[in-house]
Amino acid sequence: MTELEQCIDLLRQMVAIPSESGNEAAFASFLERFLREELKLNTHLQHVDGNSCNVIGQWNDRKPRSRKLILGGHIDTVPPTPRWRSDPYQLLERDGTLCGLGAADMKGGLAAQLMVLKRLKDEAVQLDADIEFVGLADEERYSIGAHAYVDWAKVHHVPGQKTFFIMGEPHYDDIVIGASGKALLSLQIRGEEGHAATPEKGTNAIDCMAAFLEAIQETYMPKYMSGTCASYCCLSIDSGRAGYSLTIPATCQCLLNKQLLPTERIDSFIAELETLYAKKVGRGTLTIQKEIPSYPAYQIDPEQEDLNRLTSFLQTRFSHTPLLRINQSVSDGNILYNNLGIPTALFGPKGVAFHTEHEHVAIGSIQTYMDALYGYICEEYGRCIWTH
């Protein structure tokens, strides 16, 4: 089989293994066997929680080098929705694409990166850097896998080693060099009970919450539309009431998701909300709590040397100039950058419609991506000059 055919076959096996968030152990074991048996890497299967595991494969079996390149990304998928008309765990080829749950986000990128490592092994490329492959659990939910890897890496880190992480996320025409942060907030309002026939004698917490959410909309939607703040979204509202009652509801809770630009801080946003409530509502008592998950924003300097070498290589060798951009959605890169200081770029085969029943990866981008990544590693981390 050609390298592309091998990659597609590997992706087919990957998609066939369910790995929704919280259920990644079987897929992690599959990857660990591939890393150990096919690539001869030193491997570690890191139990995270319940049925969630990370997998780590390390190329170097000698003394550490001064530089490290990490490949990989998250190994979980979202659950399939009832809208799937085909078997989500069966990879299907359609009009130059490969369709299946996780094919784009992000098993296609993992398969392509593994085939690059296989080519490097098969051709006995000598490396002047440590290479590590990391598969992280639970990115689509709470990123407990990334936090567990942070703890592991702090114990096993090499002091002074310069590290760069290329996550094989489905970004081919652009390279993500940062992302907005994300915070989940619980807004709790305490009013005063009373008879619903005379609502003016009590403080209806639902009315207070409605007025508060309207004030948030009026204040922050124009800022979001003008690009001066990241988005927000009310996810749920609950008064804790079940059934019929003529008692004024004295409590109301709302879950609010707030994305964060690199310039935004969640504590400052909370303070702004408290001031806004006092000014626009002024009744009842507001309490705001930070919930899980929470991700700080991050952004790599566009002139960061590893990133610069990658983009220069792509432009010079492949006439490919992907746009550098900040992602509106979070990834494990937020955690690794902020907790370990690892510059993390998202770059993989072209994926489309992920998190939907139309999810697919473009076949035409897979081989080009593998060639580009292989060449980049050869030139920047190997003792060879790549020719194509």
Solvent accessible surface area in square Angstrom, and as a share of the most:
residue,aa,sasa,rsa
1,M,158,0.71
2,T,82,0.48
3,E,36,0.16
4,L,42,0.21
5,E,84,0.38
6,Q,53,0.23
7,C,1,0.00
8,I,22,0.11
9,D,51,0.26
10,L,7,0.03
11,L,0,0.00
12,R,104,0.38
13,Q,80,0.35
14,M,0,0.00
15,V,1,0.01
16,A,56,0.43
17,I,33,0.17
18,P,57,0.36
19,S,1,0.01
20,E,25,0.11
21,S,27,0.17
22,G,24,0.23
23,N,60,0.31
24,E,0,0.00
25,A,21,0.16
26,A,62,0.48
27,F,0,0.00
28,A,0,0.00
29,S,33,0.22
30,F,28,0.12
31,L,0,0.00
32,E,25,0.11
33,R,111,0.41
34,F,29,0.12
35,L,0,0.00
36,R,104,0.38
37,E,89,0.40
38,E,96,0.43
39,L,1,0.00
40,K,146,0.62
41,L,8,0.04
42,N,78,0.40
43,T,39,0.22
44,H,76,0.34
45,L,71,0.36
46,Q,24,0.11
47,H,120,0.54
48,V,30,0.17
49,D,88,0.46
50,G,62,0.60
51,N,72,0.37
52,S,1,0.01
53,C,12,0.07
54,N,0,0.00
55,V,0,0.00
56,I,1,0.01
57,G,0,0.00
58,Q,62,0.28
59,W,39,0.14
60,N,23,0.12
61,D,113,0.59
62,R,148,0.54
63,K,169,0.72
64,P,74,0.46
65,R,45,0.16
66,S,82,0.53
67,R,55,0.20
68,K,30,0.13
69,L,0,0.00
70,I,2,0.01
71,L,0,0.00
72,G,0,0.00
73,G,0,0.00
74,H,3,0.01
75,I,1,0.00
76,D,1,0.00
77,T,3,0.02
78,V,31,0.18
79,P,89,0.56
80,P,46,0.29
81,T,40,0.23
82,P,129,0.81
83,R,127,0.46
84,W,28,0.10
85,R,210,0.77
86,S,32,0.21
87,D,75,0.39
88,P,20,0.13
89,Y,61,0.23
90,Q,100,0.44
91,L,10,0.05
92,L,47,0.24
93,E,117,0.52
94,R,115,0.42
95,D,147,0.76
96,G,41,0.40
97,T,25,0.14
98,L,0,0.00
99,C,14,0.08
100,G,1,0.01
101,L,6,0.03
102,G,1,0.01
103,A,0,0.00
104,A,2,0.02
105,D,12,0.06
106,M,1,0.01
107,K,3,0.01
108,G,1,0.01
109,G,2,0.02
110,L,0,0.00
111,A,0,0.00
112,A,0,0.00
113,Q,0,0.00
114,L,0,0.00
115,M,8,0.04
116,V,0,0.00
117,L,1,0.00
118,K,45,0.19
119,R,46,0.17
120,L,0,0.00
121,K,62,0.26
122,D,99,0.51
123,E,98,0.44
124,A,70,0.54
125,V,18,0.10
126,Q,91,0.41
127,L,6,0.03
128,D,68,0.35
129,A,1,0.01
130,D,13,0.07
131,I,2,0.01
132,E,1,0.00
133,F,0,0.00
134,V,0,0.00
135,G,0,0.00
136,L,0,0.00
137,A,0,0.00
138,D,0,0.00
139,E,22,0.10
140,E,47,0.21
141,R,101,0.37
142,Y,92,0.35
143,S,0,0.00
144,I,49,0.25
145,G,0,0.00
146,A,0,0.00
147,H,83,0.37
148,A,18,0.14
149,Y,3,0.01
150,V,6,0.03
151,D,94,0.49
152,W,33,0.11
153,A,13,0.10
154,K,107,0.46
155,V,118,0.68
156,H,97,0.43
157,H,112,0.50
158,V,46,0.27
159,P,112,0.71
160,G,78,0.75
161,Q,26,0.12
162,K,100,0.42
163,T,25,0.15
164,F,1,0.00
165,F,0,0.00
166,I,0,0.00
167,M,2,0.01
168,G,0,0.00
169,E,13,0.06
170,P,9,0.06
171,H,19,0.08
172,Y,30,0.12
173,D,79,0.41
174,D,25,0.13
175,I,0,0.00
176,V,0,0.00
177,I,6,0.03
178,G,0,0.00
179,A,1,0.01
180,S,3,0.02
181,G,0,0.00
182,K,41,0.17
183,A,1,0.01
184,L,26,0.13
185,L,0,0.00
186,S,2,0.01
187,L,0,0.00
188,Q,61,0.27
189,I,3,0.02
190,R,133,0.49
191,G,14,0.13
192,E,105,0.47
193,E,101,0.45
194,G,23,0.22
195,H,99,0.44
196,A,40,0.31
197,A,76,0.59
198,T,46,0.27
199,P,74,0.47
200,E,134,0.60
201,K,146,0.62
202,G,15,0.14
203,T,24,0.14
204,N,30,0.16
205,A,0,0.00
206,I,71,0.36
207,D,75,0.39
208,C,0,0.00
209,M,1,0.00
210,A,60,0.46
211,A,34,0.26
212,F,0,0.00
213,L,35,0.18
214,E,105,0.47
215,A,5,0.04
216,I,2,0.01
217,Q,85,0.38
218,E,106,0.48
219,T,43,0.25
220,Y,9,0.03
221,M,63,0.28
222,P,79,0.50
223,K,85,0.36
224,Y,69,0.26
225,M,142,0.63
226,S,79,0.51
227,G,53,0.51
228,T,92,0.54
229,C,9,0.06
230,A,6,0.05
231,S,21,0.13
232,Y,30,0.12
233,C,66,0.40
234,C,52,0.31
235,L,100,0.50
236,S,52,0.33
237,I,93,0.47
238,D,86,0.44
239,S,25,0.16
240,G,64,0.62
241,R,93,0.34
242,A,104,0.80
243,G,74,0.71
244,Y,189,0.72
245,S,54,0.35
246,L,91,0.45
247,T,52,0.30
248,I,4,0.02
249,P,20,0.12
250,A,5,0.04
251,T,56,0.33
252,C,3,0.02
253,Q,69,0.31
254,C,1,0.00
255,L,50,0.25
256,L,2,0.01
257,N,25,0.13
258,K,1,0.00
259,Q,17,0.08
260,L,9,0.04
261,L,49,0.25
262,P,39,0.25
263,T,118,0.69
264,E,35,0.15
265,R,149,0.54
266,I,26,0.13
267,D,88,0.45
268,S,61,0.39
269,F,9,0.04
270,I,22,0.11
271,A,52,0.41
272,E,82,0.37
273,L,0,0.00
274,E,89,0.40
275,T,92,0.54
276,L,19,0.09
277,Y,11,0.04
278,A,72,0.56
279,K,158,0.67
280,K,110,0.47
281,V,17,0.10
282,G,54,0.52
283,R,115,0.42
284,G,39,0.37
285,T,84,0.49
286,L,31,0.15
287,T,64,0.37
288,I,24,0.12
289,Q,88,0.39
290,K,109,0.46
291,E,62,0.28
292,I,132,0.67
293,P,16,0.10
294,S,56,0.36
295,Y,4,0.01
296,P,63,0.40
297,A,16,0.13
298,Y,5,0.02
299,Q,77,0.34
300,I,3,0.01
301,D,85,0.44
302,P,60,0.38
303,E,127,0.57
304,Q,38,0.17
305,E,75,0.34
306,D,7,0.03
307,L,0,0.00
308,N,58,0.30
309,R,68,0.25
310,L,1,0.01
311,T,28,0.16
312,S,53,0.34
313,F,11,0.05
314,L,1,0.01
315,Q,104,0.46
316,T,109,0.63
317,R,96,0.35
318,F,42,0.17
319,S,102,0.66
320,H,34,0.15
321,T,98,0.57
322,P,9,0.06
323,L,120,0.60
324,L,60,0.30
325,R,76,0.28
326,I,62,0.32
327,N,22,0.11
328,Q,102,0.45
329,S,66,0.42
330,V,21,0.12
331,S,4,0.02
332,D,1,0.01
333,G,0,0.00
334,N,0,0.00
335,I,2,0.01
336,L,0,0.00
337,Y,69,0.26
338,N,66,0.34
339,N,64,0.33
340,L,46,0.23
341,G,50,0.48
342,I,15,0.08
343,P,22,0.14
344,T,0,0.00
345,A,0,0.00
346,L,2,0.01
347,F,0,0.00
348,G,0,0.00
349,P,2,0.01
350,K,83,0.35
351,G,11,0.10
352,V,58,0.33
353,A,37,0.29
354,F,75,0.31
355,H,86,0.38
356,T,45,0.26
357,E,36,0.16
358,H,119,0.53
359,E,3,0.01
360,H,39,0.17
361,V,1,0.01
362,A,23,0.18
363,I,23,0.12
364,G,64,0.62
365,S,8,0.05
366,I,1,0.00
367,Q,53,0.24
368,T,49,0.28
369,Y,0,0.00
370,M,0,0.00
371,D,20,0.11
372,A,4,0.03
373,L,1,0.00
374,Y,15,0.06
375,G,0,0.00
376,Y,0,0.00
377,I,0,0.00
378,C,2,0.01
379,E,50,0.22
380,E,41,0.18
381,Y,4,0.01
382,G,14,0.13
383,R,146,0.53
384,C,48,0.29
385,I,131,0.66
386,W,16,0.05
387,T,112,0.65
388,H,164,0.73
